[in-house]
Amino acid sequence: MTLIEWLVIAVVVVAIIALVLALVDNELLVELAGELLD
C-alpha cells in the first residue's frame, strides 16, 4: 500500500473513533477506562 492510502485509512479510523466517543456516554467511558487501568 502507498503512504497516501495509509494516511486515508488513519484519518478514517480517527474519525470513527471520535464519532464513537462523541456518541458514548462520558460517564460510561470513564468507568470503562477505570476498569482497564485497574
Distance bins in CASP14 RR format, pairs under 12 A and 6 or more apart:
PFRMAT RR
TARGET T0000
AUTHOR 0000-0000-0000
RMODE 2
METHOD distances of the structure
MODEL  1
1 7 0 0 0 0 0 1 0 0 0 0 0
1 8 0 0 0 0 1 0 0 0 0 0 0
1 9 0 0 0 0 1 0 0 0 0 0 0
1 10 0 0 0 0 0 1 0 0 0 0 0
2 8 0 0 0 0 1 0 0 0 0 0 0
2 9 0 0 0 0 0 1 0 0 0 0 0
3 9 0 0 0 0 0 1 0 0 0 0 0
3 10 0 0 0 0 0 1 0 0 0 0 0
4 10 0 0 0 0 0 1 0 0 0 0 0
4 11 0 0 0 0 0 1 0 0 0 0 0
5 11 0 0 0 0 0 1 0 0 0 0 0
5 12 0 0 0 0 0 1 0 0 0 0 0
6 12 0 0 0 0 0 1 0 0 0 0 0
6 13 0 0 0 0 0 1 0 0 0 0 0
7 13 0 0 0 0 0 1 0 0 0 0 0
7 14 0 0 0 0 0 1 0 0 0 0 0
8 14 0 0 0 0 0 1 0 0 0 0 0
8 15 0 0 0 0 0 1 0 0 0 0 0
9 15 0 0 0 0 0 1 0 0 0 0 0
9 16 0 0 0 0 0 1 0 0 0 0 0
10 16 0 0 0 0 0 1 0 0 0 0 0
10 17 0 0 0 0 0 1 0 0 0 0 0
11 17 0 0 0 0 0 1 0 0 0 0 0
11 18 0 0 0 0 0 1 0 0 0 0 0
12 18 0 0 0 0 0 1 0 0 0 0 0
12 19 0 0 0 0 0 1 0 0 0 0 0
13 19 0 0 0 0 0 1 0 0 0 0 0
13 20 0 0 0 0 0 1 0 0 0 0 0
14 20 0 0 0 0 0 1 0 0 0 0 0
14 21 0 0 0 0 0 1 0 0 0 0 0
15 21 0 0 0 0 0 1 0 0 0 0 0
15 22 0 0 0 0 0 1 0 0 0 0 0
16 22 0 0 0 0 0 1 0 0 0 0 0
16 23 0 0 0 0 0 1 0 0 0 0 0
17 23 0 0 0 0 0 1 0 0 0 0 0
17 24 0 0 0 0 0 1 0 0 0 0 0
17 29 0 0 0 0 0 1 0 0 0 0 0
18 24 0 0 0 0 0 1 0 0 0 0 0
20 28 0 0 0 0 0 1 0 0 0 0 0
20 29 0 0 0 0 1 0 0 0 0 0 0
21 28 0 0 0 0 0 1 0 0 0 0 0
21 29 1 0 0 1 0 0 0 0 0 0 0
21 30 0 0 0 0 0 1 0 0 0 0 0
21 32 0 0 0 0 0 1 0 0 0 0 0
21 33 0 0 0 0 0 1 0 0 0 0 0
22 29 0 0 0 0 0 1 0 0 0 0 0
23 29 0 0 0 0 0 1 0 0 0 0 0
24 30 0 0 0 0 0 1 0 0 0 0 0
24 31 0 0 0 0 0 1 0 0 0 0 0
24 32 0 0 0 0 1 0 0 0 0 0 0
24 33 0 0 0 0 0 1 0 0 0 0 0
25 31 0 0 0 0 1 0 0 0 0 0 0
25 32 0 0 0 0 0 1 0 0 0 0 0
26 32 0 0 0 0 0 1 0 0 0 0 0
26 33 0 0 0 0 0 1 0 0 0 0 0
27 33 0 0 0 0 0 1 0 0 0 0 0
27 34 0 0 0 0 0 1 0 0 0 0 0
28 34 0 0 0 0 0 1 0 0 0 0 0
28 35 0 0 0 0 0 1 0 0 0 0 0
29 35 0 0 0 0 0 1 0 0 0 0 0
29 36 0 0 0 0 0 1 0 0 0 0 0
30 36 0 0 0 0 0 1 0 0 0 0 0
30 37 0 0 0 0 0 1 0 0 0 0 0
31 37 0 0 0 0 0 1 0 0 0 0 0
31 38 0 0 0 0 0 1 0 0 0 0 0
32 38 0 0 0 0 0 1 0 0 0 0 0
END
